[in-house]
């Protein structure tokens, strides 16, 4: 019985001494190269995601009308106010031009006063999902 225990101990010891050599045999360095366009695409996606309508955000509506006039109004607005983000929303049968993505009503009202100097019909909205 003692002879079997000694042989078993010897076998276990020799197997355990060989296992670290086997386990570490597959180490490799991986280098990832990505196209610069991919990073630009990620930045654009982050920018778009930040402007997606959420229930607790305020926006300013500057125009309601047809498609062509809405596009023209948004382009004119972006030329005049470069620091605001704007979008066109279709709500049957009109197109609406919404500006900004404000967290608080106070922030939205401050910006509304600035925008009203050029767009007197602008007003504050809190869109639903």
C-alpha positions in Angstrom: 0.0 0.0 0.0 2.8 2.3 0.9 4.5 1.6 -2.5 1.3 2.6 -4.4 1.1 5.9 -2.4 4.7 6.7 -3.2 4.3 6.0 -6.9 1.1 8.1 -6.9 2.8 10.9 -5.2 5.7 10.7 -7.7 3.4 10.8 -10.6 1.4 13.8 -9.3 4.6 15.7 -8.5 6.0 15.1 -12.0 2.7 16.1 -13.7 2.4 19.2 -11.7 6.0 20.2 -12.5 5.3 19.9 -16.2 2.0 21.8 -16.2 3.4 25.3 -15.8 5.4 24.8 -19.0 2.3 23.8 -20.9 0.1 26.5 -19.5 2.4 29.4 -20.3 3.2 28.2 -23.8 0.4 30.2 -25.4 1.3 33.8 -24.4 1.1 36.3 -27.2 1.0 40.0 -27.8 -1.9 41.3 -29.8 -1.8 44.6 -31.6 -5.0 46.2 -32.9 -4.9 48.7 -35.7 -8.1 50.6 -36.7 -8.9 52.9 -39.4 -9.2 56.7 -38.5 -12.7 56.7 -40.1 -13.8 54.4 -37.3 -12.9 56.9 -34.6 -14.7 59.7 -36.5 -17.8 57.4 -36.8 -17.7 56.8 -33.0 -17.5 60.6 -32.3 -20.5 61.2 -34.6 -22.4 58.4 -32.9 -21.7 59.9 -29.5 -22.8 63.3 -30.7 -26.1 61.9 -32.1 -26.8 59.9 -29.0 -26.4 63.0 -26.8 -29.1 64.8 -28.9 -31.7 62.0 -28.8 -34.9 63.1 -27.2 -35.4 62.0 -23.6 -38.4 62.8 -21.4 -36.5 65.0 -19.0 -35.0 67.3 -21.6 -36.2 70.6 -22.9 -36.0 71.9 -26.4 -36.8 75.1 -28.3 -39.1 75.0 -31.3 -38.3 77.8 -33.8 -40.4 76.8 -36.8 -43.4 74.7 -38.0 -44.1 74.2 -41.6 -43.3 72.3 -44.8 -40.1 70.2 -45.4 -38.2 72.6 -47.6 -38.9 75.7 -45.4 -37.8 73.7 -42.3 -34.5 72.6 -43.9 -33.8 76.3 -44.9 -34.7 77.5 -41.4 -32.4 74.9 -39.8 -29.5 75.8 -42.1 -30.0 79.5 -41.4 -30.2 78.9 -37.7 -27.0 76.8 -37.7 -25.1 79.6 -39.6 -26.2 82.1 -37.0 -26.0 80.0 -33.8 -23.1 77.6 -34.2 -23.0 76.4 -30.6 -26.6 74.9 -30.7 -27.5 71.6 -32.2 -30.8 71.4 -34.1 -33.0 68.8 -35.8 -36.1 68.5 -37.9 -39.0 66.4 -36.5 -41.9 65.2 -38.6 -45.3 65.3 -36.8 -48.1 64.8 -39.3 -48.7 67.0 -41.3 -46.0 69.5 -40.3 -42.2 69.5 -40.0 -40.8 71.1 -36.8 -37.4 72.6 -36.2 -36.2 71.8 -32.6 -33.1 73.3 -31.1 -31.0 72.2 -28.2 -31.1 69.5 -25.6 -31.3 71.3 -22.2 -31.3 69.5 -18.9 -33.0 72.2 -16.9 -35.8 74.6 -17.6 -33.7 77.6 -16.5 -31.0 76.7 -19.0 -33.5 76.4 -21.7 -35.2 79.7 -20.9 -31.9 81.5 -20.9 -31.1 80.2 -24.4 -34.7 80.9 -25.5 -34.2 84.6 -24.7 -31.1 84.7 -26.8 -32.8 82.9 -29.7 -36.0 85.0 -29.6 -34.0 88.1 -30.7 -33.7 86.4 -34.1 -36.7 84.1 -34.1 -39.5 85.8 -32.3 -42.0 82.9 -32.7 -39.6 80.5 -30.8 -41.0 78.8 -27.7 -40.0 76.2 -25.1 -41.2 72.6 -25.3 -40.7 69.4 -23.3 -41.3 66.6 -25.8 -42.5 63.1 -24.9 -40.7 60.0 -26.0 
